Amino acid sequence: MRTHYKSTVLAAAAVTALSLGLTACGGTDAGAKDAGSASSSQSAAGATDKGTGDAAGTADQTAAKSGSGSTGGSTATGGTSGGTGTKGSTTGSTAGSSTGGKTSAKAPACAYGDIKVTAAKADEVPTEHIVLTATNTSGSACTLLEYPLIAFGPIQTAKDIPAVAKSKPAAPVVLQPGAPAYANVRIALGGAHEDNKVVKSFNVNLFAAAGPAEGSIVVKAPAGGLAVDEAAAKTGYWTNELRNGADEF
């Protein structure tokens, strides 16, 4: 009787243990399933959130890019306009200064020590005209004013030789170093005349800004000398080149 009872108890304990084992296994599988479901749900939610975030990020980048492009265009345009304005102002200022300096700069009047004067007979017979050539022998530019003041004889007693108004140029002649200027001079009316005198050399004075300048340039007459009639003598103004009409008298 006791033996049967003991066997029954052992069998019941074994059944109970088996049931508990099965329950534990079932619980573990359910937990694993629940964990798997939870993990899957989280992954899906994360993927959804990520997709939404990526879409939002793309939208934000597109919006930012559009906004930046618009702003950059305006800024660039404004900057370009500003730069153009500045450049224009600078150019205007520079041009104005340059022009002003050029206008205000004037070469001083040529002094007798700056100029060499030579005389040549005109190509005519008898000789009625000579051409004076004034060359700037200084190292800087100077202005050759008015006309040559000529004295065919002693300066103190020589007759003044008048200038021909029509030969006056529009502006005084500015001579660069080594450059020449010319003046046509009538010395006689042609032919022998009792008032003619033979001249081997003569004096030429220049003009200063305030009038005749100090110092005389002695000019050697061409070979054979010049037969000069002071009463008929006239001189043209200094000019860069002899002109038809203006220097014909």
Phi and psi in degrees as GROMACS dihedral restraints (atoms count N, CA, C in turn):
[ dihedral_restraints ]
;  ai    aj    ak    al  type     phi  dphi    fc
    3     4     5     6     1   -65.2    20    10
    4     5     6     7     1   -38.8    20    10
    6     7     8     9     1   -64.3    20    10
    7     8     9    10     1   -42.5    20    10
    9    10    11    12     1   -64.3    20    10
   10    11    12    13     1   -39.3    20    10
   12    13    14    15     1   -65.6    20    10
   13    14    15    16     1   -41.1    20    10
   15    16    17    18     1   -64.7    20    10
   16    17    18    19     1   -41.0    20    10
   18    19    20    21     1   -66.0    20    10
   19    20    21    22     1   -38.7    20    10
   21    22    23    24     1   -64.2    20    10
   22    23    24    25     1   -39.2    20    10
   24    25    26    27     1   -65.9    20    10
   25    26    27    28     1   -43.6    20    10
   27    28    29    30     1   -63.0    20    10
   28    29    30    31     1   -40.8    20    10
   30    31    32    33     1   -64.5    20    10
   31    32    33    34     1   -40.8    20    10
   33    34    35    36     1   -64.0    20    10
   34    35    36    37     1   -39.6    20    10
   36    37    38    39     1   -65.2    20    10
   37    38    39    40     1   -38.3    20    10
   39    40    41    42     1   -65.2    20    10
   40    41    42    43     1   -42.6    20    10
   42    43    44    45     1   -60.6    20    10
   43    44    45    46     1   -42.8    20    10
   45    46    47    48     1   -62.7    20    10
   46    47    48    49     1   -44.1    20    10
   48    49    50    51     1   -62.6    20    10
   49    50    51    52     1   -41.8    20    10
   51    52    53    54     1   -63.0    20    10
   52    53    54    55     1   -40.2    20    10
   54    55    56    57     1   -64.3    20    10
   55    56    57    58     1   -42.2    20    10
   57    58    59    60     1   -63.7    20    10
   58    59    60    61     1   -38.7    20    10
   60    61    62    63     1   -63.7    20    10
   61    62    63    64     1   -42.8    20    10
   63    64    65    66     1   -65.3    20    10
   64    65    66    67     1   -38.5    20    10
   66    67    68    69     1   -62.4    20    10
   67    68    69    70     1   -43.1    20    10
   69    70    71    72     1   -62.6    20    10
   70    71    72    73     1   -42.5    20    10
   72    73    74    75     1   -63.9    20    10
   73    74    75    76     1   -42.9    20    10
   75    76    77    78     1   -62.2    20    10
   76    77    78    79     1   -39.1    20    10
   78    79    80    81     1   -65.4    20    10
   79    80    81    82     1   -38.2    20    10
   81    82    83    84     1   -65.7    20    10
   82    83    84    85     1   -42.9    20    10
   84    85    86    87     1   -63.8    20    10
   85    86    87    88     1   -40.7    20    10
   87    88    89    90     1   -63.4    20    10
   88    89    90    91     1   -40.8    20    10
   90    91    92    93     1   -64.2    20    10
   91    92    93    94     1   -40.5    20    10
   93    94    95    96     1   -63.7    20    10
   94    95    96    97     1   -41.5    20    10
   96    97    98    99     1   -62.8    20    10
   97    98    99   100     1   -43.9    20    10
   99   100   101   102     1   -61.4    20    10
  100   101   102   103     1   -41.1    20    10
  102   103   104   105     1   -64.7    20    10
  103   104   105   106     1   -41.3    20    10
  105   106   107   108     1   -63.3    20    10
  106   107   108   109     1   -42.2    20    10
  108   109   110   111     1   -62.5    20    10
  109   110   111   112     1   -43.1    20    10
  111   112   113   114     1   -63.6    20    10
  112   113   114   115     1   -42.3    20    10
  114   115   116   117     1   -63.8    20    10
  115   116   117   118     1   -41.5    20    10
  117   118   119   120     1   -63.4    20    10
  118   119   120   121     1   -41.2    20    10
  120   121   122   123     1   -62.8    20    10
  121   122   123   124     1   -43.1    20    10
  123   124   125   126     1   -64.8    20    10
  124   125   126   127     1   -40.7    20    10
  126   127   128   129     1   -63.7    20    10
  127   128   129   130     1   -42.6    20    10
  129   130   131   132     1   -64.1    20    10
  130   131   132   133     1   -42.5    20    10
  132   133   134   135     1   -63.9    20    10
  133   134   135   136     1   -40.7    20    10
  135   136   137   138     1   -63.8    20    10
  136   137   138   139     1   -41.4    20    10
  138   139   140   141     1   -63.8    20    10
  139   140   141   142     1   -41.3    20    10
  141   142   143   144     1   -62.0    20    10
  142   143   144   145     1   -45.5    20    10
  144   145   146   147     1   -62.5    20    10
  145   146   147   148     1   -40.4    20    10
  147   148   149   150     1   -64.2    20    10
  148   149   150   151     1   -43.1    20    10
  150   151   152   153     1   -61.0    20    10
  151   152   153   154     1   -43.4    20    10
  153   154   155   156     1   -63.6    20    10
  154   155   156   157     1   -42.2    20    10
  156   157   158   159     1   -64.0    20    10
  157   158   159   160     1   -42.6    20    10
  159   160   161   162     1   -62.2    20    10
  160   161   162   163     1   -42.0    20    10
  162   163   164   165     1   -63.4    20    10
  163   164   165   166     1   -42.6    20    10
  165   166   167   168     1   -65.2    20    10
  166   167   168   169     1   -40.9    20    10
  168   169   170   171     1   -62.4    20    10
  169   170   171   172     1   -42.5    20    10
  171   172   173   174     1   -61.8    20    10
  172   173   174   175     1   -43.5    20    10
  174   175   176   177     1   -62.2    20    10
  175   176   177   178     1   -42.3    20    10
  177   178   179   180     1   -63.9    20    10
  178   179   180   181     1   -42.4    20    10
  180   181   182   183     1   -63.6    20    10
  181   182   183   184     1   -41.1    20    10
  183   184   185   186     1   -62.1    20    10
  184   185   186   187     1   -44.7    20    10
  186   187   188   189     1   -63.8    20    10
  187   188   189   190     1   -42.9    20    10
  189   190   191   192     1   -63.9    20    10
  190   191   192   193     1   -41.3    20    10
  192   193   194   195     1   -63.5    20    10
  193   194   195   196     1   -42.5    20    10
  195   196   197   198     1   -63.6    20    10
  196   197   198   199     1   -43.3    20    10
  198   199   200   201     1   -64.1    20    10
  199   200   201   202     1   -44.0    20    10
  201   202   203   204     1   -63.4    20    10
  202   203   204   205     1   -42.2    20    10
  204   205   206   207     1   -60.0    20    10
  205   206   207   208     1   -43.4    20    10
  207   208   209   210     1   -65.2    20    10
  208   209   210   211     1   -46.4    20    10
  210   211   212   213     1   -65.8    20    10
  211   212   213   214     1   -43.6    20    10
  213   214   215   216     1   -60.0    20    10
  214   215   216   217     1   -41.2    20    10
  216   217   218   219     1   -60.7    20    10
  217   218   219   220     1   -44.6    20    10
  219   220   221   222     1   -64.7    20    10
  220   221   222   223     1   -43.0    20    10
  222   223   224   225     1   -63.9    20    10
  223   224   225   226     1   -44.9    20    10
  225   226   227   228     1   -61.6    20    10
  226   227   228   229     1   -42.6    20    10
  228   229   230   231     1   -62.5    20    10
  229   230   231   232     1   -45.0    20    10
  231   232   233   234     1   -62.3    20    10
  232   233   234   235     1   -43.4    20    10
  234   235   236   237     1   -62.7    20    10
  235   236   237   238     1   -40.8    20    10
  237   238   239   240     1   -63.6    20    10
  238   239   240   241     1   -43.9    20    10
  240   241   242   243     1   -61.6    20    10
  241   242   243   244     1   -42.0    20    10
  243   244   245   246     1   -62.7    20    10
  244   245   246   247     1   -43.6    20    10
  246   247   248   249     1   -61.5    20    10
  247   248   249   250     1   -40.8    20    10
  249   250   251   252     1   -62.1    20    10
  250   251   252   253     1   -42.1    20    10
  252   253   254   255     1   -61.8    20    10
  253   254   255   256     1   -43.2    20    10
  255   256   257   258     1   -63.1    20    10
  256   257   258   259     1   -44.0    20    10
  258   259   260   261     1   -60.6    20    10
  259   260   261   262     1   -42.8    20    10
  261   262   263   264     1   -61.4    20    10
  262   263   264   265     1   -42.5    20    10
  264   265   266   267     1   -63.9    20    10
  265   266   267   268     1   -42.9    20    10
  267   268   269   270     1   -63.4    20    10
  268   269   270   271     1   -44.7    20    10
  270   271   272   273     1   -61.5    20    10
  271   272   273   274     1   -44.7    20    10
  273   274   275   276     1   -60.5    20    10
  274   275   276   277     1   -43.1    20    10
  276   277   278   279     1   -63.9    20    10
  277   278   279   280     1   -45.1    20    10
  279   280   281   282     1   -63.8    20    10
  280   281   282   283     1   -46.2    20    10
  282   283   284   285     1   -60.9    20    10
  283   284   285   286     1   -41.4    20    10
  285   286   287   288     1   -63.0    20    10
  286   287   288   289     1   -44.7    20    10
  288   289   290   291     1   -64.3    20    10
  289   290   291   292     1   -44.5    20    10
  291   292   293   294     1   -62.6    20    10
  292   293   294   295     1   -46.4    20    10
  294   295   296   297     1   -63.1    20    10
  295   296   297   298     1   -43.4    20    10
  297   298   299   300     1   -61.0    20    10
  298   299   300   301     1   -43.8    20    10
  300   301   302   303     1   -65.1    20    10
  301   302   303   304     1   -39.4    20    10
  303   304   305   306     1   -64.9    20    10
  304   305   306   307     1   -40.2    20    10
  306   307   308   309     1   -70.3    20    10
  307   308   309   310     1   -40.3    20    10
  309   310   311   312     1   -79.4    20    10
  310   311   312   313     1   -21.2    20    10
  312   313   314   315     1   -75.9    20    10
  313   314   315   316     1   125.3    20    10
  315   316   317   318     1  -130.7    20    10
  316   317   318   319     1   137.8    20    10
  318   319   320   321     1   -74.7    20    10
  319   320   321   322     1   139.0    20    10
  321   322   323   324     1   -66.7    20    10
  322   323   324   325     1   163.0    20    10
  324   325   326   327     1   -64.3    20    10
  325   326   327   328     1   141.2    20    10
  327   328   329   330     1   -68.7    20    10
  328   329   330   331     1   134.4    20    10
  330   331   332   333     1   -99.2    20    10
  331   332   333   334     1   165.0    20    10
  333   334   335   336     1   -62.8    20    10
  334   335   336   337     1   -27.1    20    10
  336   337   338   339     1   -75.6    20    10
  337   338   339   340     1   -10.6    20    10
  339   340   341   342     1   -92.4    20    10
  340   341   342   343     1   -14.3    20    10
  342   343   344   345     1  -124.4    20    10
  343   344   345   346     1   139.0    20    10
  345   346   347   348     1  -111.4    20    10
  346   347   348   349     1   130.9    20    10
  348   349   350   351     1  -118.0    20    10
  349   350   351   352     1   130.3    20    10
  351   352   353   354     1  -124.3    20    10
  352   353   354   355     1   159.4    20    10
  354   355   356   357     1  -125.4    20    10
  355   356   357   358     1   141.4    20    10
  357   358   359   360     1  -136.3    20    10
  358   359   360   361     1   141.5    20    10
  360   361   362   363     1   -72.4    20    10
  361   362   363   364     1   145.1    20    10
  363   364   365   366     1   -72.0    20    10
  364   365   366   367     1   157.7    20    10
  366   367   368   369     1   -80.9    20    10
  367   368   369   370     1    78.6    20    10
  369   370   371   372     1  -157.7    20    10
  370   371   372   373     1   156.6    20    10
  372   373   374   375     1  -136.8    20    10
  373   374   375   376     1   128.0    20    10
  375   376   377   378     1   -68.5    20    10
  376   377   378   379     1   168.7    20    10
  378   379   380   381     1   -75.6    20    10
  379   380   381   382     1   120.2    20    10
  381   382   383   384     1  -113.4    20    10
  382   383   384   385     1   -19.2    20    10
  384   385   386   387     1  -133.1    20    10
  385   386   387   388     1   152.7    20    10
  387   388   389   390     1  -129.3    20    10
  388   389   390   391     1   157.8    20    10
  390   391   392   393     1  -115.1    20    10
  391   392   393   394     1   124.1    20    10
  393   394   395   396     1   -92.4    20    10
  394   395   396   397     1   135.2    20    10
  396   397   398   399     1  -117.8    20    10
  397   398   399   400     1   120.6    20    10
  399   400   401   402     1  -105.6    20    10
  400   401   402   403     1   122.4    20    10
  402   403   404   405     1  -115.7    20    10
  403   404   405   406     1   133.3    20    10
  405   406   407   408     1   -77.1    20    10
  406   407   408   409     1   109.7    20    10
  408   409   410   411     1   -99.7    20    10
  409   410   411   412     1     3.8    20    10
  411   412   413   414     1   -84.6    20    10
  412   413   414   415     1   177.3    20    10
  414   415   416   417     1   -94.9    20    10
  415   416   417   418     1     7.9    20    10
  417   418   419   420     1  -143.6    20    10
  418   419   420   421     1   163.3    20    10
  420   421   422   423     1   -69.1    20    10
  421   422   423   424     1   148.9    20    10
  423   424   425   426     1  -147.5    20    10
  424   425   426   427     1   160.1    20    10
  426   427   428   429     1  -102.8    20    10
  427   428   429   430     1   124.3    20    10
  429   430   431   432     1   -92.5    20    10
  430   431   432   433     1   103.3    20    10
  432   433   434   435     1   -85.8    20    10
  433   434   435   436     1   146.0    20    10
  435   436   437   438     1    56.8    20    10
  436   437   438   439     1  -122.1    20    10
  438   439   440   441     1  -140.2    20    10
  439   440   441   442     1   166.5    20    10
  441   442   443   444     1   -72.4    20    10
  442   443   444   445     1   133.2    20    10
  444   445   446   447     1   -90.0    20    10
  445   446   447   448     1   105.7    20    10
  447   448   449   450     1  -103.9    20    10
  448   449   450   451     1   137.8    20    10
  450   451   452   453     1  -127.6    20    10
  451   452   453   454     1   107.9    20    10
  453   454   455   456     1   -87.6    20    10
  454   455   456   457     1    73.2    20    10
  456   457   458   459     1   141.6    20    10
  457   458   459   460     1  -170.5    20    10
  459   460   461   462     1   -55.7    20    10
  460   461   462   463     1   134.9    20    10
  462   463   464   465     1   -58.9    20    10
  463   464   465   466     1   -38.9    20    10
  465   466   467   468     1   -67.4    20    10
  466   467   468   469     1   -28.5    20    10
  468   469   470   471     1  -116.0    20    10
  469   470   471   472     1    -7.8    20    10
  471   472   473   474     1   -68.2    20    10
  472   473   474   475     1   147.9    20    10
  474   475   476   477     1   -76.4    20    10
  475   476   477   478     1   139.3    20    10
  477   478   479   480     1   -67.6    20    10
  478   479   480   481     1   133.7    20    10
  480   481   482   483     1   -94.3    20    10
  481   482   483   484     1   115.9    20    10
  483   484   485   486     1   -72.6    20    10
  484   485   486   487     1   156.3    20    10
  486   487   488   489     1   -95.5    20    10
  487   488   489   490     1   150.6    20    10
  489   490   491   492     1   -91.9    20    10
  490   491   492   493     1   115.0    20    10
  492   493   494   495     1   -59.5    20    10
  493   494   495   496     1   -36.8    20    10
  495   496   497   498     1   -67.2    20    10
  496   497   498   499     1   -16.3    20    10
  498   499   500   501     1   -88.6    20    10
  499   500   501   502     1    -1.6    20    10
  501   502   503   504     1   -68.9    20    10
  502   503   504   505     1   125.7    20    10
  504   505   506   507     1   -74.1    20    10
  505   506   507   508     1   166.3    20    10
  507   508   509   510     1   -64.8    20    10
  508   509   510   511     1   -30.3    20    10
  510   511   512   513     1  -142.4    20    10
  511   512   513   514     1   151.6    20    10
  513   514   515   516     1   -59.1    20    10
  514   515   516   517     1   153.7    20    10
  516   517   518   519     1   -84.0    20    10
  517   518   519   520     1   124.2    20    10
  519   520   521   522     1  -100.7    20    10
  520   521   522   523     1   120.1    20    10
  522   523   524   525     1  -101.0    20    10
  523   524   525   526     1   121.7    20    10
  525   526   527   528     1   -77.8    20    10
  526   527   528   529     1   159.6    20    10
  528   529   530   531     1   -52.3    20    10
  529   530   531   532     1   127.3    20    10
  531   532   533   534     1    85.6    20    10
  532   533   534   535     1    -7.2    20    10
  534   535   536   537     1   -84.8    20    10
  535   536   537   538     1   149.2    20    10
  537   538   539   540     1  -104.8    20    10
  538   539   540   541     1   161.4    20    10
  540   541   542   543     1  -137.2    20    10
  541   542   543   544     1   162.7    20    10
  543   544   545   546     1  -132.1    20    10
  544   545   546   547     1   156.0    20    10
  546   547   548   549     1  -145.3    20    10
  547   548   549   550     1   129.5    20    10
  549   550   551   552     1   -88.1    20    10
  550   551   552   553     1   135.1    20    10
  552   553   554   555     1  -130.0    20    10
  553   554   555   556     1   127.5    20    10
  555   556   557   558     1   -88.1    20    10
  556   557   558   559     1   132.8    20    10
  558   559   560   561     1  -114.9    20    10
  559   560   561   562     1   -15.4    20    10
  561   562   563   564     1  -164.4    20    10
  562   563   564   565     1   172.4    20    10
  564   565   566   567     1  -100.3    20    10
  565   566   567   568     1     5.6    20    10
  567   568   569   570     1    95.4    20    10
  568   569   570   571     1   146.7    20    10
  570   571   572   573     1    79.4    20    10
  571   572   573   574     1   171.6    20    10
  573   574   575   576     1   -78.0    20    10
  574   575   576   577     1   138.9    20    10
  576   577   578   579     1  -143.7    20    10
  577   578   579   580     1   144.2    20    10
  579   580   581   582     1   -65.7    20    10
  580   581   582   583     1   -21.0    20    10
  582   583   584   585     1   -88.6    20    10
  583   584   585   586     1    -6.3    20    10
  585   586   587   588     1   -67.8    20    10
  586   587   588   589     1   144.3    20    10
  588   589   590   591     1  -133.6    20    10
  589   590   591   592     1   145.2    20    10
  591   592   593   594     1   -84.7    20    10
  592   593   594   595     1   127.8    20    10
  594   595   596   597     1  -117.5    20    10
  595   596   597   598     1   126.4    20    10
  597   598   599   600     1   -95.3    20    10
  598   599   600   601     1   -24.4    20    10
  600   601   602   603     1  -157.3    20    10
  601   602   603   604     1   162.1    20    10
  603   604   605   606     1  -152.4    20    10
  604   605   606   607     1   171.9    20    10
  606   607   608   609     1  -110.3    20    10
  607   608   609   610     1   144.1    20    10
  609   610   611   612     1  -128.0    20    10
  610   611   612   613     1   126.8    20    10
  612   613   614   615     1  -108.5    20    10
  613   614   615   616     1   155.6    20    10
  615   616   617   618     1  -106.5    20    10
  616   617   618   619     1   168.1    20    10
  618   619   620   621     1   -97.8    20    10
  619   620   621   622     1   141.5    20    10
  621   622   623   624     1  -101.0    20    10
  622   623   624   625     1   177.5    20    10
  624   625   626   627     1   -61.3    20    10
  625   626   627   628     1   -32.1    20    10
  627   628   629   630     1   -96.9    20    10
  628   629   630   631     1     0.9    20    10
  630   631   632   633     1   140.3    20    10
  631   632   633   634     1  -162.9    20    10
  633   634   635   636     1   -55.1    20    10
  634   635   636   637     1   136.5    20    10
  636   637   638   639     1   -89.8    20    10
  637   638   639   640     1   159.1    20    10
  639   640   641   642     1   -73.3    20    10
  640   641   642   643     1   148.6    20    10
  642   643   644   645     1    92.9    20    10
  643   644   645   646     1   138.3    20    10
  645   646   647   648     1  -117.9    20    10
  646   647   648   649     1   145.4    20    10
  648   649   650   651     1  -101.8    20    10
  649   650   651   652     1   122.4    20    10
  651   652   653   654     1   -86.0    20    10
  652   653   654   655     1   124.5    20    10
  654   655   656   657     1  -112.5    20    10
  655   656   657   658     1   129.4    20    10
  657   658   659   660     1   -82.2    20    10
  658   659   660   661     1   132.8    20    10
  660   661   662   663     1   -70.9    20    10
  661   662   663   664     1   153.7    20    10
  663   664   665   666     1   -58.7    20    10
  664   665   666   667     1   164.8    20    10
  666   667   668   669     1   -52.8    20    10
  667   668   669   670     1   133.9    20    10
  669   670   671   672     1    91.1    20    10
  670   671   672   673     1    -8.6    20    10
  672   673   674   675     1    78.4    20    10
  673   674   675   676     1   178.9    20    10
  675   676   677   678     1  -122.7    20    10
  676   677   678   679     1   135.4    20    10
  678   679   680   681     1   -91.7    20    10
  679   680   681   682     1   107.2    20    10
  681   682   683   684     1  -110.3    20    10
  682   683   684   685     1   131.5    20    10
  684   685   686   687     1  -109.3    20    10
  685   686   687   688     1   100.5    20    10
  687   688   689   690     1   -60.7    20    10
  688   689   690   691     1   -29.7    20    10
  690   691   692   693     1   -67.7    20    10
  691   692   693   694     1   -28.3    20    10
  693   694   695   696     1   -98.8    20    10
  694   695   696   697     1    -7.5    20    10
  696   697   698   699     1   -71.2    20    10
  697   698   699   700     1   140.6    20    10
  699   700   701   702     1  -146.2    20    10
  700   701   702   703     1   156.6    20    10
  702   703   704   705     1  -130.9    20    10
  703   704   705   706     1   147.5    20    10
  705   706   707   708     1   -90.0    20    10
  706   707   708   709     1   172.2    20    10
  708   709   710   711     1   -80.1    20    10
  709   710   711   712     1   160.0    20    10
  711   712   713   714     1   -65.5    20    10
  712   713   714   715     1   135.8    20    10
  714   715   716   717     1  -146.7    20    10
  715   716   717   718     1   158.4    20    10
  717   718   719   720     1   -67.0    20    10
  718   719   720   721     1   -29.5    20    10
  720   721   722   723     1  -156.2    20    10
  721   722   723   724     1   149.7    20    10
  723   724   725   726     1   -70.2    20    10
  724   725   726   727     1   136.4    20    10
  726   727   728   729     1  -115.6    20    10
  727   728   729   730     1   144.6    20    10
  729   730   731   732     1   -65.8    20    10
  730   731   732   733     1   136.6    20    10
  732   733   734   735     1    88.7    20    10
  733   734   735   736     1   -66.7    20    10
  735   736   737   738     1   -62.0    20    10
  736   737   738   739     1   -35.6    20    10
  738   739   740   741     1  -109.2    20    10
  739   740   741   742     1    22.0    20    10
  741   742   743   744     1  -108.2    20    10
  742   743   744   745     1   111.8    20    10
